[in-house]
Amino acid sequence: RAPADQVDQVQVKERLKKEVAEMKNQSITFLLFVLFSHTRIPCVLFMKLKAAAEIGINANHIRLPETATEDEVLRSIVAVNENPAVHGLIVQLPLDSINTINAEKVTNAVAPEKDVDGLNSINAGKLSRGDLGDCFIPCTPNGCMELISQTGVSVMGKNAVVIGRSKIVGAPMHDLLLWNHATVTTCHSKTLDLAEQVGRADILVVGAGRAEMVKGEWVKEGAVVIDCGINHVPDSSKASGKRVVGDVHYPSAKKRAGYITPVPGGVGPMTVAMLMKNTVESAKRFLQAYTPGKWNIDYTKKKPQEPQPSDADISCSCQSKPIGQLAREVGLFSEEVEPYGTSRAKIRLDALKRMEKQPDGKYVVVTGITSTPLGEGKRTTALGLAQALGAHLNINAFACMQEPTPGSCFGARGIAVGGGYSQIIPLEEVCLRPFCKRDFKIYLIKWNVNIFQHIDPRSAFSLQVLFDLLVPLRRGQRSFSPAQLSRMKKLGIEKFDPLTFTGTEIRRFVRLDIDPDTATGDLFFLMGVCAVQDPGSLENEIMAILSLSSSVEEMQQRLAKIVVATSKSGDPITTEDLDVSGPLAMLLKGTLKPVLMQTVEGTPVRHNIQTLSNLLFPVFAVTESGHGADIGLEKFFNIKCRCSDLRPDVVVMVATVRTLKMHGGAPPVQAGLPLPKEYSQENLKQLERGCCHLKRQVENAQAFGLPVIVAVNKFSSDTHTELELVCGQARQAGAFEAVQCTNWSDGGAGALALAEAVQRAAKLPGQFRFLYDPQIPATDKLRTVAQKMYGAKDIELSPKAKEKLALYTKQDFGNLPVCIAKTHLSLRNDPMSNFMLPITDIKANAGAGFLCCLTESVSFILHIYIYNIRTRYINTHILNLRSA
């Protein structure tokens, strides 16, 4: 007889170590989830971590305090379940917590594919059905089978007796022996003829938890005995006063058994070895189904209907997948998304931090030529491109769209979330609510009195009373807020105790000494007073700040820099000086979180004010810029890309036949009225004249060093000859490629040619460059944009603009990029045109980080329209004006 105490787990570990070494460049990670109150790591935990290290597995443990609640434990387990870098997870039982925790609920929370302990009910159910190749077997029974196998004794046809019926050992051991073709009898402490049953067993597995309950004389001669019990009995010869024994009386049983496992040192080490085996197997299964960086998205390719339904009908007919499923498909953890219903969710900014070390994807920006009031389908084309890349080319693709405003949603341009079979769904749940000043007025009116007293020298309050209002008594003492400390630093007051302030220091702190002539409408707006001066400028700057901020901290810093006036000494007065930047940040904190939605075909969409702060994933990120390449694209590159430090790879320019006909001399298109007959008639000469505008816009985009692809959005009235003419003219203008798109009627399939062209262009080496160096004088930056983008001869500064520019240069704002606010219809298609660009006023958007320069056209046409980094569409009757 071979003594079974010589059979060990060494050969199992060696085999696993070899398998791990063969998995080149693949890291296997194993996590132990434990709760224990004492400071030392338990011995059983140490054994598992040591075994993992010996094999080459990355092993660690998550330790929660003994005060952890059941919800906290479950949330932690879910986070590990969703982490693709972890292949094995076990919960170390018992759970040592002062709170009541359902151990069954906790073990069932472990994902079955990571349940390397085999205790999940799904794995137990598969084992009981005999699906041994599709589950993880509990480690102790699996270790028992390995020990039996090493003896050379065949299980098939043998009489096997299992004593114990626990979920960890007895029940799964019965199933395992049964499906290995043994005749199995399960006994327990209440079995009447236990000795008789044991005497018939060729294979005996004991896990009853009773010290030495099985006597040696019960054991059949030559039987294989596996003792899983661990019990402590008194022993005065031991230093601890006790010794460890099994459920079998070892001294007498080993005289009759053919093979028997000692306690300790028998089943325990093999159990740990089987835990490592399951972890390696889990990693193999994962790597077989997983492609690094590849999403596993369930796309829905819609079959277009004839005749095509309305956009609303298409949206209603499409069943969007649950937003939680979409989030998992694109690699987001459940704790990183905040569901709002079943079809949209906000993405927490924590996801940015987790993925910031991942390589950037390909960045595609969609722009257009100067359009008609009806719009030309720029956003529809962008969504169609994302659908074609994702659903049809099986490439990770993410569309990053701006939040629509009511003017664009309910005007002649359509729904502003795409259209046809390239739109965001469900249509009725896309946020249509614009940024509203009324919200600020309601929220900030609480600060009216403080602000007014802060700035009004006619205040009836004494300086000391105002100081006490601004630095109120809390818990018996006064202290300064962070904004006030920042203001004191600017004033050169190096004190932190309000009680030590002198009268002069109190006056300097309380009074802002504002020059009344420089106070903007923003200042009065913050006071809750209706103002007609500079209406909307604060709203626009805040929208720009939201668009340019990638974190709450950055947003807070930018909001604190908003300039609302100038002091009599020429220093800028900011929202931080008014101590309102904190409330502003509190109100806007949630707006930074992008909204996750999907297209008709299931392509993910990041939809919010903020178009793109970071490329979260190694994907094709398709975003958009407002209006034409001369305005929106220029600002996108020179401001947005400079701020985000992201570099686009490809420019897609959307054009239509009807727009080019308008630029070629066709009658103006008027919103709400039928198209003039000239647009439905083929006129190649007129179309060719209009292509001069397309050529200029292509040149504008090429000025930034990127390949330009022209996407001709096809309408039913367009002829084949017209479409081919436009594509030919685009190629002659230097476009990388020009393709026709029918994604409005065909979905992603209609933009397949565009997607393939974008894929080819993105492989070209990056040559992106900015239009100007921000360190050059502001007048040179303005002149560069006017000449290279608008075709102007030069700029013409008004006396007011010169005065403002000198002031901002003195205030160290001269090195900011410039944002020219002008009508988007001012680009002329006449190559001989030679005009001066008049700059009537300049405003420092210090928080957003640029100088906003107003042209004469904006002041004359629409005083309140200030173009910033977020595209804002103006009313349709203004759009009828074709030039300044």
C-alpha positions, 0 to 999 in steps of 0.5 A, a space after each residue: 500500500 502507498 501511504 497517501 500522505 506522500 501524495 501532495 500538490 507539488 506536481 499540480 502547482 508545477 503544471 500550473 506554473 508552466 501554463 502561466 509561463 506559456 501565457 505570454 504577455 498576459 497577466 492573471 490577477 486573483 483577488 481575495 475579498 475579506 473582512 476581518 477585524 484583527 490586524 494580522 493576515 489570517 493563515 489561510 489567506 496567507 497560504 492562498 496569496 503565497 501559492 498564487 505568487 509561487 505559480 506566477 499569479 498576481 494576487 492581492 486581497 481587498 480588506 473591508 473593515 469590520 464595520 462594513 455593511 452588506 450594501 458596501 460589500 456587495 458594491 465592492 464585489 460588483 466593482 471587481 466583477 466588472 473589472 476585466 483585469 481581474 480573473 478570479 475572486 473569492 469571498 473568504 468565509 466567515 465574514 467577520 463583521 459587526 453587522 448582519 451580512 447574508 453570506 449566501 447573498 454575498 457569494 452569489 454576488 460574485 460573477 459566475 465566470 470569476 467565481 473560482 471558489 465555485 460557491 455561486 448558485 449558478 456554478 452549483 446548479 451546473 455541477 448538479 446537472 453535470 455541466 462540468 466543463 461549463 462551471 467552476 467546481 468547488 476547490 475542496 471537492 475538486 482537490 479530493 478528486 485530484 488526490 483520488 486520481 493521483 492514487 491511480 484508483 479508478 472512480 468508475 463503478 466504485 462504491 463511494 460514500 460521502 459523509 456530510 452534506 454541506 454546500 462547500 464539501 458534501 453536496 458538490 462532492 456527491 455530484 462530482 463522484 456521481 458524474 464521474 460514474 461512481 455509485 454514491 451514497 451520502 451519509 450524515 450525522 443522523 444516518 443510523 447505519 453509518 458504520 455499515 455504510 462506511 464498511 461498503 465504501 471503496 472511496 470514502 470522503 468525510 466532511 462532517 465537522 466532527 472530530 474522529 467520528 469515523 473509526 478505523 475498524 469501520 473502514 473497508 480494507 484497501 479503501 481510499 479515505 479522504 479526510 476533509 475535517 479540521 477539528 481542534 481537540 485538547 492536548 496538554 502536550 502542545 504549547 497551545 493546549 490543543 491539536 488539529 485532527 480530522 473527522 477520521 481516527 487517523 492512527 487506526 484508519 491508516 492500518 486498513 486504508 489503501 490511501 488516506 490523507 493526513 490532517 493537517 497537510 492533506 486536503 488543505 494544500 490541494 484545495 489551495 492548488 485547485 483554487 489556483 487551477 480555477 483561476 488559471 482556467 478563468 483567465 484562459 476562458 476570458 482571453 479566448 473571448 476577449 480582444 484587448 480594446 475591442 467592444 462587444 456591442 450588440 448593434 441593431 441594423 434597421 431595414 429602411 421602410 418605403 416610404 420613409 416614416 417621419 423622424 419621430 415615427 422612426 424613433 418610436 419604432 426603435 427599441 433602445 437597449 437598456 442603458 446599463 447594457 450599453 454602458 457595460 458594452 463600452 467598458 464602463 463600470 456600473 458605479 461610473 454611470 448614473 441611470 436616468 430611466 432606461 435609455 440614458 445615463 450620466 457618465 461620472 467623471 471618475 471614468 476619465 481618471 480611470 482611463 486617462 492612461 489609455 492611448 488616445 483613439 482617432 479623433 474625427 471632427 465633422 464640419 460643413 460649408 456655409 449652410 442654408 437656413 434649413 440646415 444641411 445634415 451635418 449632425 445626421 452625417 456625423 451620427 451616420 459616420 459613427 454608425 457605419 464605423 461601429 455597426 458595419 465596419 465593426 470598429 469601436 466608434 463613439 459619437 460626441 454630440 452637443 446638446 441641442 437648444 430649443 431654437 435648433 430643435 423646434 426651428 426649420 432645421 429639424 430635431 437637431 439630434 440627427 434625422 431619419 435612420 441616423 438619429 439619437 433615440 429615444 427622441 423624446 428623452 434627448 435633453 431639450 432644455 437650454 442653459 437658462 439665466 432664470 435658474 441662476 437668478 433664482 439661485 443667486 438672488 440669495 447673494 443680492 444683498 451681500 453683492 450689492 453692499 460689497 460694491 455700492 459705496 453709497 451703502 448705509 451699512 458701516 464697513 465693520 457691519 459689511 465685514 461681519 456680513 461677509 465673514 459671519 460668525 460660525 461656532 463662535 469664530 470668524 474665518 475666511 472662505 477660500 475665495 476670500 483668501 484668494 482675494 486677500 492674496 491679490 490685495 497683498 493682505 497676509 493675515 488669516 485672523 479676521 480679528 487682527 484686521 485694521 480699519 484700512 484693511 477692512 475697507 480694502 477688503 469690503 469695497 471693490 472700488 469698481 469703475 461704474 463705466 466698466 460694469 457689465 450686464 454680468 455684474 447686475 445679473 449676478 445681483 439679480 437685476 435685469 440689465 440690457 447691457 451685454 445681455 447673455 454674455 455671462 451665459 455664453 461664457 459659462 457655456 464655453 467654460 462647461 465646454 472646455 472643462 474636463 473636471 470639477 476642479 478646472 471648472 471651479 478655477 475657470 468660473 472664479 476667473 470670470 471678469 465682471 468689471 474693472 476697478 478704478 485702478 485698472 484691475 479686473 474684478 472677478 466672480 471670485 472677488 464677489 465670492 459667488 464662484 462657489 455657488 456657481 460651481 455648486 449649481 453647475 457641478 452636475 452639468 459636466 457629466 456627459 449623457 450616454 445615449 445611443 443611435 438607431 443602430 445602437 452606436 453609443 453617443 456622448 451627448 452634452 454641452 461638453 463635446 469632448 473633454 477626453 477620448 475615453 477609449 481607444 476608438 474613433 471619436 466622431 464629434 462636430 463643430 458649429 457652422 462652417 469651417 471658417 467659424 466653428 472649425 477655426 474656434 474648435 481647433 484654436 480654442 478647444 483643441 488647444 485647451 484639451 491638448 487633443 489633436 484631431 486626425 481627420 476633418 469631414 466637411 458636409 456639403 449639399 447640392 442645394 447649398 452650393 446652388 445658393 452660393 452659385 446665385 440661386 434665390 435665397 432659401 427662406 425657412 417655412 417656405 417651399 424651395 424655389 424651383 431653381 433648386 429642383 432643376 439641374 443647373 451645372 453652371 450655377 452649381 460649379 460657381 457655387 463650388 468656389 465656396 466649397 473650395 475655399 472652405 476646404 482650404 480653410 480646413 487644410 490650413 490646420 494640416 489635416 486631411 479633408 474628406 467631403 461628404 455630399 449629403 444626398 437629397 432626393 432632388 439631386 441628380 447623379 450628374 450634380 453629385 459627381 460634379 460636386 465630388 469632382 470639384 472637391 477632389 480638385 480643391 485638394 480634398 483627400 476624398 469626396 463621397 456621397 452619403 445616404 445615411 438619412 435614408 439608409 442608416 450606417 450603410 449609407 455612410 459606409 463609403 465615408 467611414 472607409 475613407 475616414 479609416 484610410 485618412 486616419 492612418 496618415 501621419 499627424 500633421 495638425 497645426 494651429 493657425 497662430 501662436 497665442 503669444 503674438 499680439 492680439 491684433 496679429 491673431 485677429 488679422 491672421 484669422 480674418 485673412 486666412 479664414 474669412 478672406 479679408 484684406 485686414 481688420 479695422 478696430 473701433 476706438 472702443 475695441 482699441 481701448 479694451 484691447 489695451 486694457 486687457 493687454 495690461 491685465 495680462 489677457 493679451 496672450 489668450 486665443 481670440 474668438 471672433 463673434 460674427 455672422 456665419 453667413 459672411 464668407 463670400 464666394 467671390 475670390 476677388 472680394 477684398 474687404 476689411 473686417 470691422 471689430 467693434 468691441 472686445 470682451 475678455 472671457 478670462 474664465 473661458 480663456 479667450 478674447 471675444 471680439 465682436 464684429 460690426 455684423 453682429 452688433 448690427 444684426 443681433 446684439 445679443 448673439 455672441 458666438 462662443 465655443 458652443 454652437 448656438 443657432 440664431 433665429 431663422 429670419 436672421 439666417 435669411 441675411 446672406 452677408 454682413 
